[in-house]
Amino acid sequence: MSGQAAPGLLGSAEDPPAEGGRAGERRQAILAAVRANGAASVAELAARFDVTYQTIRRDLKALENRGLLQKGFGGAFASPGVAHHTYGERHASQVAVKRQLVAALEEFLTPGATIFVGLGTTFDSLHEVLVRHPEVLVATPNLEVAHSCALKTNATVYVYGGYVRNKDSSVLTVSGDLRQRFKFDLAIIGASAIDREGTVQEFDPMEVELVRSVLSNSRQVILVAHDEKFGRRAPHLVTQLADVDVLITNGDPSPRFDDPTILSALRIIALP
């Protein structure tokens, strides 16, 4: 097996320049693999590049020192604040399906409702639904949702304070008392991954912290996820499907789980 980086896995031109030679190429390929999958183990990286575990650990340490990933026990994770895929890539994916999924939220939008809307391009078309519900309050760290709802609807819009994630439209919030002042009628969330055990997962630990704090202050939790999210894995646990009230997806999700009773306690809206 060659130690050279696989074609198409070198870091983008926007990444800081890496060390030269084979080590530099390998480290850029490692970085690309971690960003693409959210995480990678030392064992799989060593096998892939035909090098020792010690070499991979040195590579991970060098990348961590540059703030490009996080070293963990036996592997590495994508750094917080770095989008798993760029906004443009995610925005262009499954556009029609996402619009249908968001349209299914209409029945839950009651007059005067206080609503949390999570991160992700799934909710880019939410303003098309909210325009018919002028009395709602929307609280969100999602800049696209905040911008479109503020300009195109009569909803009251609150943006959680924090910093904007690089090359993305998400605000990653800092800890504070302001978010604890809300009691949400609805928490509408997405997911990066939903595994076969019914675990809802994300790649960014800061995103997880925010969503967890919201779920504990919400009367009803709605998970909106298209079919490509099932069977994926990400390193950080958000919640379990057992703690979700409604799942809106396309197709039948039941074959996606090892135990079909995982879905028994929640309402499923499965669009064709």
HURABEL-V270064 format. One record per residue. N is the residue number from 1. RES is the residue in one small letter. SS is DSSP state (h for helix, s for strand, l for the rest). PHI is phi as a letter, one per 20 degrees, with the letter a starting at -180 (* if undefined). PSI is psi in radians with two decimals (NA if undefined). Layout:
# HURABEL-V270064
n = {N	N}
res = {RES	RES}
ss = {SS	SS}
phi = {PHI	PHI}
psi = {PSI	PSI}
This chain:
# HURABEL-V270064
n = {1	2	3	4	5	6	7	8	9	10	11	12	13	14	15	16	17	18	19	20	21	22	23	24	25	26	27	28	29	30	31	32	33	34	35	36	37	38	39	40	41	42	43	44	45	46	47	48	49	50	51	52	53	54	55	56	57	58	59	60	61	62	63	64	65	66	67	68	69	70	71	72	73	74	75	76	77	78	79	80	81	82	83	84	85	86	87	88	89	90	91	92	93	94	95	96	97	98	99	100	101	102	103	104	105	106	107	108	109	110	111	112	113	114	115	116	117	118	119	120	121	122	123	124	125	126	127	128	129	130	131	132	133	134	135	136	137	138	139	140	141	142	143	144	145	146	147	148	149	150	151	152	153	154	155	156	157	158	159	160	161	162	163	164	165	166	167	168	169	170	171	172	173	174	175	176	177	178	179	180	181	182	183	184	185	186	187	188	189	190	191	192	193	194	195	196	197	198	199	200	201	202	203	204	205	206	207	208	209	210	211	212	213	214	215	216	217	218	219	220	221	222	223	224	225	226	227	228	229	230	231	232	233	234	235	236	237	238	239	240	241	242	243	244	245	246	247	248	249	250	251	252	253	254	255	256	257	258	259	260	261	262	263	264	265	266	267	268	269	270	271	272}
res = {m	s	g	q	a	a	p	g	l	l	g	s	a	e	d	p	p	a	e	g	g	r	a	g	e	r	r	q	a	i	l	a	a	v	r	a	n	g	a	a	s	v	a	e	l	a	a	r	f	d	v	t	y	q	t	i	r	r	d	l	k	a	l	e	n	r	g	l	l	q	k	g	f	g	g	a	f	a	s	p	g	v	a	h	h	t	y	g	e	r	h	a	s	q	v	a	v	k	r	q	l	v	a	a	l	e	e	f	l	t	p	g	a	t	i	f	v	g	l	g	t	t	f	d	s	l	h	e	v	l	v	r	h	p	e	v	l	v	a	t	p	n	l	e	v	a	h	s	c	a	l	k	t	n	a	t	v	y	v	y	g	g	y	v	r	n	k	d	s	s	v	l	t	v	s	g	d	l	r	q	r	f	k	f	d	l	a	i	i	g	a	s	a	i	d	r	e	g	t	v	q	e	f	d	p	m	e	v	e	l	v	r	s	v	l	s	n	s	r	q	v	i	l	v	a	h	d	e	k	f	g	r	r	a	p	h	l	v	t	q	l	a	d	v	d	v	l	i	t	n	g	d	p	s	p	r	f	d	d	p	t	i	l	s	a	l	r	i	i	a	l	p}
ss = {l	l	l	l	l	l	l	l	l	l	l	l	l	l	l	l	l	l	l	l	h	h	h	h	h	h	h	h	h	h	h	h	h	h	h	h	h	l	s	s	s	h	h	h	h	h	h	h	h	l	l	l	h	h	h	h	h	h	h	h	h	h	h	h	h	l	l	l	s	s	s	s	l	l	s	s	s	s	l	l	l	s	l	l	l	l	h	h	h	h	h	l	l	l	h	h	h	h	h	h	h	h	h	l	l	h	h	h	l	l	l	l	l	s	s	s	s	l	l	l	h	h	h	l	l	h	h	h	h	h	l	l	l	l	l	l	s	s	s	s	l	s	h	h	h	h	h	h	h	h	h	h	l	l	l	s	s	s	s	l	l	s	s	s	l	s	l	l	l	s	s	s	s	l	l	l	l	h	h	h	h	l	l	s	l	s	s	s	s	l	l	l	s	s	l	l	l	l	s	s	s	s	l	l	h	h	h	h	h	h	h	h	h	h	h	l	l	s	l	l	s	s	s	s	l	l	h	h	h	s	l	l	l	l	l	s	s	s	s	s	h	h	h	l	l	s	s	s	s	s	l	l	l	h	h	h	l	l	l	h	h	h	h	l	l	l	s	s	s	s	s	l}
phi = {*	f	e	f	f	f	g	n	d	f	f	f	f	e	f	f	f	e	f	f	m	f	f	f	f	f	f	f	f	f	f	f	f	f	f	f	d	n	a	b	e	g	f	f	f	f	f	f	e	l	c	f	g	f	f	f	f	f	f	f	f	f	f	f	f	e	m	e	b	d	f	c	f	m	r	b	c	f	f	f	n	d	f	f	c	f	g	f	f	f	f	e	e	l	g	f	f	f	f	f	f	f	f	f	f	g	f	e	e	e	g	m	f	d	c	e	c	e	f	o	f	g	e	f	e	g	f	f	e	f	g	e	c	f	e	e	d	d	d	b	e	e	f	f	f	g	f	f	f	f	e	d	c	d	f	e	d	d	d	f	f	r	c	e	f	g	l	b	d	d	e	e	e	e	f	r	e	f	f	f	e	e	d	e	f	c	d	d	c	d	b	e	b	c	e	f	e	n	e	e	c	c	e	d	f	f	f	f	g	f	f	g	f	f	g	f	d	c	f	b	d	d	d	d	b	f	f	f	f	f	n	e	c	c	f	d	f	e	a	d	g	f	d	d	e	c	d	d	b	d	n	e	e	g	f	e	c	f	d	f	f	g	e	f	e	c	e	d	d	d	e	f}
psi = {2.36	2.60	-0.03	2.70	2.50	2.56	2.46	0.00	0.13	2.66	2.79	2.92	-0.29	-0.25	2.66	2.59	2.37	3.01	2.67	3.03	-2.88	-0.71	-0.71	-0.75	-0.74	-0.73	-0.65	-0.65	-0.67	-0.80	-0.77	-0.69	-0.72	-0.73	-0.61	-0.62	-0.12	-0.44	2.82	2.50	2.73	-0.71	-0.81	-0.59	-0.70	-0.71	-0.69	-0.73	0.03	0.85	3.01	2.83	-0.68	-0.69	-0.77	-0.70	-0.66	-0.72	-0.79	-0.67	-0.73	-0.71	-0.65	-0.69	-0.45	0.09	0.36	-0.33	3.09	2.19	2.42	-3.11	1.97	0.19	-2.73	2.70	2.75	2.49	2.51	2.55	0.03	2.13	2.46	-0.83	2.74	2.77	-0.74	-0.71	-0.78	-0.62	-0.61	-0.13	2.27	0.70	-0.86	-0.71	-0.77	-0.70	-0.70	-0.73	-0.77	-0.64	-0.51	-0.17	-0.25	-0.69	-0.31	-0.10	1.66	2.73	2.32	0.19	2.55	2.13	2.30	2.35	2.17	-3.03	2.86	2.62	-0.15	-0.56	0.24	-0.49	0.21	-0.55	-0.48	-0.48	-0.77	-0.38	-0.38	0.10	1.34	-0.23	0.06	2.75	2.26	2.19	2.24	2.60	0.12	1.88	-0.63	-0.77	-0.81	-0.79	-0.87	-0.66	-0.61	-0.65	-0.49	-0.03	3.06	0.26	2.62	2.27	2.23	2.23	2.17	2.36	2.66	-2.48	2.72	2.24	2.37	2.28	0.64	3.11	0.57	2.41	2.11	2.00	2.63	2.81	2.57	2.98	-0.28	-0.70	-0.37	-0.13	-0.19	2.46	1.94	2.37	-0.67	2.38	1.97	1.99	2.77	-2.88	2.57	-0.52	2.57	1.95	3.12	-0.16	0.01	0.43	2.24	2.19	2.73	2.86	-0.49	2.06	-0.48	-0.61	-0.68	-0.79	-0.78	-0.90	-0.71	-0.73	-0.55	-0.75	-0.62	-0.23	0.53	2.44	-0.58	2.37	2.18	2.14	2.16	2.05	2.19	2.91	-0.37	-0.22	-0.34	2.46	-0.10	2.90	2.53	2.80	-0.30	2.25	2.22	-1.01	3.13	2.65	-0.45	-0.37	0.14	2.47	-0.67	2.35	2.12	2.10	-3.14	2.29	-3.14	2.03	-0.23	-0.66	-0.14	-0.04	2.54	-0.62	1.87	-0.33	-0.16	-0.57	-0.02	-0.45	-0.01	2.72	2.35	2.18	1.80	1.90	2.65	NA}
